């Protein structure tokens, strides 16, 4: 069990590092690895409930941060695309009157 907990903690640390660098491809790969770790840990969770709960709570905190930042990044892209669309429309209007 401690091996699985160690894996989940290593994966969490790697996920935080990828997140800090905004390496979304690595985040996606590590997300899949986290899912495997969580499945394994849940299969063996009865012996070390407190350890498991603590490890999963910390992982949940990382996911909360990821979701918050990813949502912010997505909104930034939406805003940027909206500005580009407005600029294109303004250019069309300008060309109509010039």
Residue, then its C-alpha position, 0 to 999 in steps of 0.5 A: x500500500x505504501x508503494x501505491x501511496x508513494x506513486x500517487x504522491x510522486x504523480x501529484x508532484x509531477x502533476x504540480x510541476x507540469x501545471x506550473x509550467x503550463x505543460x498541458x500535454x504532460x498534465x493530460x498524461x499524468x491525469x491518466x496515471x493519477x486515475x490508475x493510481x487512484x484505482x489501485x489505491x481504492x482497491x487496497x484502501x482498507x488497511x491504511x484509511x488515514x494515509x489514503x485519505x490524506x494522500x487523496x485529499x492532497x491530490x484533490x487539492x491539485x485538481x482543484x487548482x488545475x480546474x481553476x487555472x484551466x478555466x481561467x485560461x479557457x476564459x482568456x482564450x475566449x476573450x482573446x478570440x472575441x477581441x480578434x473577431x471584433x478587430x476583423x469586423x472593424x477592419x471590414x467596416x474600415x475597408x467599406x468606407x475607404 
